[in-house]
Amino acid sequence: MNILIVGSGGREHAIAMSVSRSPVAKRIYCAPGNAGISEVAQCVPIGAMEFEKLVSFAKEKEIDLVIVGMDDPLVGGLVDEFEAAGIRAFGPRKNAAILEGSKAFSKELMKKYRIPTAAYETFDDAKKALVYLETVSYPIVLKADGLALGKGVLICNTKEEAVEGVRTIMEDKKFGDAGNCMVIEEFMTGREVSVLSFVDGKTIKIMSSAQDHKRAGDGDTGLNTGGMGTFSPSPFYTEEIDEYCKKYIYQATVDAMAKEGRPFQGVIFFGLMLTEQGPKVLEYNARFGDPEAQVVLPRMKNDIIEVMEACIDGKLEGIDLEFEDNAAVCVVLASDGYPLHYEKGLPIFGLEHFKKDPDSPDGGYYCFHAGTKFDENGNPVTNGGRVLGITAKGSDLKQARENAYKATEWVQFENKYMRNDIGNAILQDKI
């Protein structure tokens, strides 16, 4: 098969790695890709939102399957464009990707179908939102309705912070048009867990759980980011919680989308909060999480192409998802200053440590490129806030964490920054 992956981050690198292991993968392309992805796929200089060029390229190269990794093209309807051109594509159509594209839509869906989530109100008028803030208890959560690179969520501890947050989102438009509408939501407490799933429109298969670290600084301090590290599986995601979620959240969401005339085929990411009242949905994403994909996919035993084709063909029920009985931890190496201001174009050293096969007896280490490119001399340099995702496996989470932090020492670049407490909760709870 000729396969095209759309995207350029660590998530797409993890997907490309998995695709490269499929026995049916003949030629792999990635648009636009990055320096790391180029090791397993041919990168082509077409942006993820250049729909017409992507379709033309797919026709020219006789692409058999397109995998759309990023949220913007999914919400924008790229899968629809490929299908209209007679090209098979993995990912939700535009009318289903709204599950992530509009927080107001997803909250209304959960309310209508009684899927557990936080209490909320939706506003498209800043003045009405400010009036509402006089009536709520704090802390409170403000969410820009649209896509905001994982950063459009503000946790406000006081009314003053919330008032400023409304102005930031709806008046100053810090997150652009994503802030035209806003959700104000009750603040929930508990453990956060990420659960990825494959969906074929009616059947849902759950992947291994994971736990992300969104804040930029140690101890969950600083600004929200796209993710500073993650681990899988989550020890806090028990069999009891899994059974509850399968009954009241996972299948209920798939059925709700189908009833709304928006059958979902692709990956649903469930962001969960394990509250004292039970698991509740924090958010939905309509694609693999990043960096969650970097710890989940390396542990998946299945041929990813076989699973994706089953999703497209409505035959997921016949797939038995299998994962290795081990653990993985990912530590993101970022450029200091992320997520606000940071320098690009800095040389990266030490990547040769990851050239060996990660599945070899002395392997188990991965370096997923997120924000990288080659300079004019063909050397890898930084090209984003999140630069690399250093992932390692281990027999358990403690060993995987030790391995991941050991591997972060192999790579160097100026202004290298990382959190030093990814997975600390594992040790603190002494599992």
C-alpha positions as CSV (number, residue, x, y, z in Angstrom):
1,M,0.0,0.0,0.0
2,N,1.0,3.6,-0.6
3,I,0.2,5.6,2.5
4,L,0.1,9.3,3.2
5,I,0.2,10.7,6.7
6,V,-0.9,14.4,7.2
7,G,0.8,16.3,10.0
8,S,4.2,17.3,11.3
9,G,4.4,16.6,15.0
10,G,5.4,13.9,17.5
11,R,2.0,12.3,17.1
12,E,2.5,11.9,13.4
13,H,6.1,10.5,14.0
14,A,4.6,7.9,16.3
15,I,1.9,7.0,13.7
16,A,4.6,6.9,10.9
17,M,6.7,4.6,13.1
18,S,3.8,2.2,13.6
19,V,2.8,2.3,9.9
20,S,6.4,1.5,8.9
21,R,6.1,-1.8,10.8
22,S,3.0,-2.9,8.9
23,P,3.8,-5.6,6.3
24,V,1.4,-4.0,3.9
25,A,3.1,-0.6,3.9
26,K,4.9,-0.2,0.6
27,R,5.6,3.6,0.3
28,I,5.0,6.0,3.1
29,Y,4.7,9.8,2.6
30,C,4.1,12.5,5.2
31,A,2.9,16.1,4.5
32,P,4.7,18.2,5.7
33,G,6.5,15.9,8.1
34,N,9.7,16.8,10.1
35,A,13.3,15.8,10.4
36,G,12.5,12.6,12.4
37,I,9.6,11.5,10.3
38,S,11.9,11.6,7.2
39,E,13.7,8.5,8.6
40,V,10.6,6.3,8.0
41,A,8.7,8.3,5.3
42,Q,9.3,10.6,2.4
43,C,8.3,14.1,3.5
44,V,6.6,16.4,1.0
45,P,6.4,20.2,1.4
46,I,2.6,20.5,1.5
47,G,0.8,22.1,4.5
48,A,-1.8,20.2,6.4
49,M,-4.5,22.8,5.4
50,E,-3.6,22.8,1.7
51,F,-6.5,20.5,0.9
52,E,-6.4,20.8,-2.9
53,K,-2.6,20.1,-3.1
54,L,-3.0,17.1,-0.7
55,V,-5.7,15.6,-2.9
56,S,-3.7,16.2,-6.1
57,F,-0.6,14.6,-4.5
58,A,-2.6,11.6,-3.3
59,K,-3.9,11.0,-6.8
60,E,-0.4,11.5,-8.4
61,K,1.2,9.0,-6.1
62,E,-1.7,6.5,-6.2
63,I,-2.2,6.7,-2.4
64,D,-4.2,3.8,-1.1
65,L,-4.8,5.2,2.4
66,V,-4.5,8.7,4.0
67,I,-4.1,9.1,7.7
68,V,-5.0,12.5,9.0
69,G,-3.3,13.1,12.3
70,M,-4.0,16.7,13.1
71,D,-7.1,18.4,14.5
72,D,-7.3,21.5,12.2
73,P,-7.6,19.5,8.9
74,L,-10.0,17.0,10.5
75,V,-12.3,19.8,11.7
76,G,-11.9,21.6,8.4
77,G,-13.2,18.5,6.4
78,L,-10.0,17.0,4.9
79,V,-11.4,13.5,5.2
80,D,-14.5,14.6,3.2
81,E,-12.3,16.0,0.5
82,F,-10.3,12.8,0.1
83,E,-13.5,10.7,0.1
84,A,-15.0,12.9,-2.6
85,A,-12.0,12.2,-4.7
86,G,-12.4,8.4,-4.2
87,I,-9.4,8.1,-1.8
88,R,-9.7,6.1,1.4
89,A,-9.0,8.2,4.5
90,F,-8.7,7.4,8.2
91,G,-10.3,10.0,10.5
92,P,-13.7,11.5,11.2
93,R,-15.6,13.4,8.6
94,K,-16.2,17.1,9.2
95,N,-19.6,16.7,10.7
96,A,-18.1,14.2,13.3
97,A,-14.9,16.1,14.0
98,I,-17.0,18.8,15.5
99,L,-16.8,16.6,18.6
100,E,-13.5,18.3,19.2
101,G,-14.0,21.4,17.0
102,S,-16.7,22.8,19.2
103,K,-16.7,22.5,23.0
104,A,-20.2,24.0,23.1
105,F,-21.3,21.1,20.8
106,S,-19.7,18.4,22.8
107,K,-21.1,19.8,26.1
108,E,-24.6,19.9,24.6
109,L,-24.2,16.4,23.3
110,M,-23.2,15.1,26.8
111,K,-26.0,17.0,28.4
112,K,-28.6,15.6,25.9
113,Y,-27.4,12.0,26.2
114,R,-26.6,12.1,30.0
115,I,-22.9,11.4,29.6
116,P,-21.2,12.4,32.8
117,T,-19.4,15.8,32.6
118,A,-19.0,19.0,34.5
119,A,-21.9,21.5,34.9
120,Y,-21.5,24.4,32.4
121,E,-23.0,27.3,30.6
122,T,-22.1,28.5,27.0
123,F,-21.7,32.2,26.0
124,D,-21.2,34.1,22.7
125,D,-21.5,37.5,24.4
126,A,-18.7,38.6,26.7
127,K,-21.0,40.9,28.7
128,K,-23.4,38.0,29.6
129,A,-20.4,35.9,30.5
130,L,-19.2,38.6,32.9
131,V,-22.6,38.8,34.5
132,Y,-22.7,35.0,35.0
133,L,-19.3,35.1,36.8
134,E,-21.1,37.0,39.6
135,T,-23.1,33.9,40.4
136,V,-20.6,31.0,40.3
137,S,-18.3,29.4,42.9
138,Y,-14.5,29.5,42.4
139,P,-12.3,28.1,41.1
140,I,-14.0,28.0,37.7
141,V,-12.8,26.9,34.2
142,L,-13.0,29.0,31.0
143,K,-12.8,27.2,27.7
144,A,-12.5,28.7,24.2
145,D,-15.1,26.9,22.1
146,G,-12.8,26.1,19.1
147,L,-9.4,24.7,18.5
148,A,-6.6,26.4,20.4
149,L,-3.6,24.0,20.2
150,G,-4.5,22.6,23.6
151,K,-4.0,26.0,25.3
152,G,-7.5,27.5,25.2
153,V,-8.4,26.4,28.8
154,L,-8.0,28.8,31.7
155,I,-8.4,27.8,35.3
156,C,-9.4,30.8,37.3
157,N,-9.2,30.8,41.1
158,T,-10.9,34.2,41.7
159,K,-13.5,36.3,40.1
160,E,-10.8,38.8,39.1
161,E,-8.9,36.1,37.2
162,A,-12.1,34.9,35.5
163,V,-13.0,38.5,34.4
164,E,-9.6,38.8,32.9
165,G,-9.9,35.4,31.3
166,V,-13.2,36.4,29.6
167,R,-11.5,39.4,28.2
168,T,-8.5,37.4,27.1
169,I,-10.6,34.8,25.3
170,M,-13.6,36.8,23.9
171,E,-12.4,40.4,23.6
172,D,-8.6,40.2,23.1
173,K,-9.1,37.0,21.0
174,K,-5.8,35.5,22.3
175,F,-7.0,32.2,20.7
176,G,-8.4,33.8,17.6
177,D,-11.8,32.8,16.3
178,A,-11.7,29.9,18.8
179,G,-12.9,32.5,21.3
180,N,-16.0,33.7,19.5
181,C,-17.9,31.4,21.8
182,M,-16.9,30.2,25.3
183,V,-17.8,27.6,27.8
184,I,-17.7,28.3,31.5
185,E,-17.5,25.1,33.4
186,E,-17.4,24.0,37.0
187,F,-14.0,23.1,38.3
188,M,-13.6,19.4,38.9
189,T,-11.0,17.7,41.2
190,G,-9.4,14.3,40.9
191,R,-7.0,12.3,38.8
192,E,-6.9,13.1,35.1
193,V,-6.6,10.1,32.7
194,S,-6.4,10.0,28.9
195,V,-8.0,7.1,27.1
196,L,-7.6,6.7,23.3
197,S,-10.0,4.6,21.3
198,F,-10.6,3.3,17.8
199,V,-14.2,3.8,16.5
200,D,-15.9,2.5,13.3
201,G,-19.2,4.4,13.6
202,K,-20.9,1.9,15.9
203,T,-18.2,-0.2,17.6
204,I,-15.5,1.2,19.9
205,K,-12.3,-0.5,21.0
206,I,-10.3,1.0,23.9
207,M,-6.5,1.4,23.7
208,S,-4.2,1.5,26.8
209,S,-4.8,4.3,29.2
210,A,-2.3,7.2,29.6
211,Q,-1.8,10.3,31.8
212,D,-0.6,13.6,30.5
213,H,1.1,16.6,32.1
214,K,-0.2,19.8,30.6
215,R,1.4,22.5,32.7
216,A,4.8,23.9,31.6
217,G,6.5,23.7,35.0
218,D,7.3,21.1,37.6
219,G,4.6,20.6,40.2
220,D,1.9,21.4,37.6
221,T,2.8,25.1,37.6
222,G,2.9,27.6,34.8
223,L,0.9,27.9,31.6
224,N,-1.0,25.2,29.9
225,T,0.8,23.6,27.0
226,G,0.1,20.9,24.4
227,G,1.7,18.4,26.8
228,M,5.0,18.2,28.5
229,G,5.1,14.4,29.1
230,T,3.0,11.4,29.7
231,F,3.0,7.8,30.8
232,S,1.0,4.6,30.0
233,P,-0.8,2.8,31.5
234,S,-2.3,4.9,34.2
235,P,-2.4,3.0,37.5
236,F,-5.4,5.1,38.5
237,Y,-7.5,3.7,35.7
238,T,-8.8,0.5,37.3
239,E,-10.9,-2.3,35.9
240,E,-13.9,-0.9,37.9
241,I,-13.4,2.5,36.3
242,D,-13.0,0.9,32.9
243,E,-16.3,-1.0,33.2
244,Y,-18.1,2.2,34.3
245,C,-16.7,4.2,31.4
246,K,-17.5,1.5,28.8
247,K,-21.1,1.6,30.0
248,Y,-21.8,5.3,30.6
249,I,-19.2,7.2,28.5
250,Y,-17.5,5.4,25.6
251,Q,-20.3,3.5,23.9
252,A,-22.7,6.2,24.9
253,T,-20.7,8.8,23.0
254,V,-20.4,6.7,19.9
255,D,-24.2,6.0,20.0
256,A,-25.0,9.7,20.6
257,M,-22.9,10.7,17.6
258,A,-24.7,8.1,15.4
259,K,-28.1,9.3,16.6
260,E,-27.2,12.8,15.7
261,G,-26.4,11.8,12.2
262,R,-22.7,12.2,12.7
263,P,-21.3,8.7,12.8
264,F,-17.7,8.8,14.0
265,Q,-15.0,6.8,12.4
266,G,-11.4,7.3,13.5
267,V,-9.9,7.9,17.0
268,I,-11.8,9.4,19.9
269,F,-9.6,10.7,22.7
270,F,-11.4,10.8,26.0
271,G,-10.0,13.2,28.6
272,L,-11.4,12.0,31.9
273,M,-11.5,13.3,35.4
274,L,-11.8,10.7,38.1
275,T,-13.9,12.6,40.6
276,E,-15.4,11.4,43.9
277,Q,-18.7,11.1,42.1
278,G,-17.2,8.9,39.5
279,P,-15.4,9.4,36.1
280,K,-16.5,12.5,34.1
281,V,-15.5,13.7,30.6
282,L,-13.2,16.7,30.6
283,E,-12.9,16.9,26.9
284,Y,-13.0,15.0,23.6
285,N,-10.4,15.0,20.9
286,A,-11.1,13.7,17.4
287,R,-7.6,12.2,16.9
288,F,-4.7,10.6,18.7
289,G,-3.5,12.7,21.6
290,D,0.0,14.2,21.5
291,P,2.1,13.1,23.4
292,E,-0.2,10.3,24.4
293,A,0.3,8.5,21.1
294,Q,4.0,8.4,21.8
295,V,3.5,6.1,24.8
296,V,0.4,4.1,23.6
297,L,1.4,3.2,20.0
298,P,4.8,1.8,20.9
299,R,3.0,-0.7,23.2
300,M,0.4,-1.7,20.7
301,K,0.9,-5.2,19.2
302,N,-1.6,-4.9,16.3
303,D,-0.9,-3.9,12.7
304,I,-2.1,-0.3,12.8
305,I,-3.1,-0.4,9.1
306,E,-5.4,-3.4,9.7
307,V,-7.1,-1.6,12.6
308,M,-7.5,1.6,10.7
309,E,-9.0,-0.2,7.7
310,A,-11.4,-2.0,10.0
311,C,-12.6,1.4,11.3
312,I,-13.2,2.7,7.7
313,D,-15.0,-0.5,6.7
314,G,-17.2,-0.8,9.8
315,K,-15.5,-4.1,10.8
316,L,-13.8,-3.1,14.1
317,E,-15.8,-5.6,16.0
318,G,-13.6,-8.3,14.6
319,I,-10.4,-6.7,15.9
320,D,-8.9,-7.8,19.2
321,L,-6.6,-4.9,20.3
322,E,-3.5,-6.1,22.1
323,F,-0.9,-4.2,24.1
324,E,2.4,-5.2,25.6
325,D,2.4,-6.0,29.4
326,N,4.8,-3.2,30.2
327,A,4.9,0.5,30.6
328,A,6.1,3.6,28.7
329,V,7.0,7.2,29.7
330,C,7.5,10.2,27.5
331,V,9.4,13.3,28.5
332,V,9.1,16.3,26.2
333,L,12.2,18.3,25.4
334,A,11.1,21.8,24.7
335,S,12.7,25.2,23.9
336,D,13.0,27.4,27.0
337,G,10.2,29.9,26.9
338,Y,7.6,27.6,25.5
339,P,4.6,28.0,25.2
340,L,5.1,31.8,24.7
341,H,8.3,32.9,23.1
342,Y,11.2,30.7,22.2
343,E,14.1,30.5,19.7
344,K,14.2,28.3,16.6
345,G,17.0,27.0,14.4
346,L,19.2,25.6,17.3
347,P,21.4,22.6,16.4
348,I,20.4,19.3,17.9
349,F,23.1,16.8,19.0
350,G,22.9,13.2,20.2
351,L,20.1,11.8,18.0
352,E,22.4,8.9,16.9
353,H,21.7,7.2,20.2
354,F,18.2,6.4,18.9
355,K,19.2,4.9,15.6
356,K,19.1,1.3,16.8
357,D,15.9,-0.7,16.5
358,P,13.8,0.1,19.7
359,D,12.4,-3.4,19.7
360,S,15.9,-5.0,19.8
361,P,17.0,-6.6,23.2
362,D,18.9,-3.4,24.1
363,G,16.3,-1.1,22.7
364,G,13.0,0.3,24.1
365,Y,14.0,3.9,23.5
366,Y,12.3,6.3,21.1
367,C,12.9,9.8,20.0
368,F,9.8,11.3,18.4
369,H,10.3,14.6,16.6
370,A,7.8,17.3,17.2
371,G,9.4,20.6,16.2
372,T,12.4,19.9,14.1
373,K,13.7,20.4,10.6
374,F,16.9,20.1,8.6
375,D,19.0,23.2,8.1
376,E,20.7,24.1,4.7
377,N,23.5,21.7,5.5
378,G,21.1,18.8,6.3
379,N,21.6,18.9,10.0
380,P,18.6,18.7,12.5
381,V,17.7,21.9,14.2
382,T,14.8,23.0,16.5
383,N,11.7,24.3,14.8
384,G,9.1,24.6,17.5
385,G,8.3,25.0,21.2
386,R,8.0,21.2,21.8
387,V,11.1,19.8,20.0
388,L,11.3,16.1,20.9
389,G,9.4,13.4,22.8
390,I,11.9,11.1,24.5
391,T,10.0,7.8,25.2
392,A,11.2,4.7,26.9
393,K,9.7,1.4,27.9
394,G,10.2,-0.6,31.1
395,S,8.8,-3.6,32.8
396,D,6.8,-1.2,35.0
397,L,6.2,2.5,35.2
398,K,9.0,3.2,37.6
399,Q,11.6,1.5,35.3
400,A,10.2,3.2,32.2
401,R,10.4,6.6,34.0
402,E,14.1,5.9,34.9
403,N,14.9,4.9,31.4
404,A,13.1,7.9,29.8
405,Y,15.0,10.4,32.0
406,K,18.3,8.6,31.3
407,A,17.6,8.9,27.6
408,T,16.9,12.7,27.9
409,E,20.6,13.1,28.7
410,W,21.6,11.7,25.3
411,V,20.2,14.7,23.5
412,Q,21.4,18.3,23.7
413,F,20.5,21.6,22.2
414,E,20.7,25.2,23.4
415,N,17.8,26.3,25.6
416,K,16.7,22.7,26.2
417,Y,14.0,22.6,28.8
418,M,11.9,19.8,30.3
419,R,9.8,19.0,33.3
420,N,11.7,16.8,35.9
421,D,8.6,15.3,37.5
422,I,6.8,13.4,34.8
423,G,5.3,10.4,36.5
424,N,6.2,11.5,40.0
425,A,2.6,10.6,41.1
426,I,3.5,7.0,40.4
427,L,6.3,7.0,42.9
428,Q,4.3,9.0,45.5
429,D,1.5,6.6,45.4
430,K,3.9,3.7,45.8
431,I,2.2,1.4,43.4
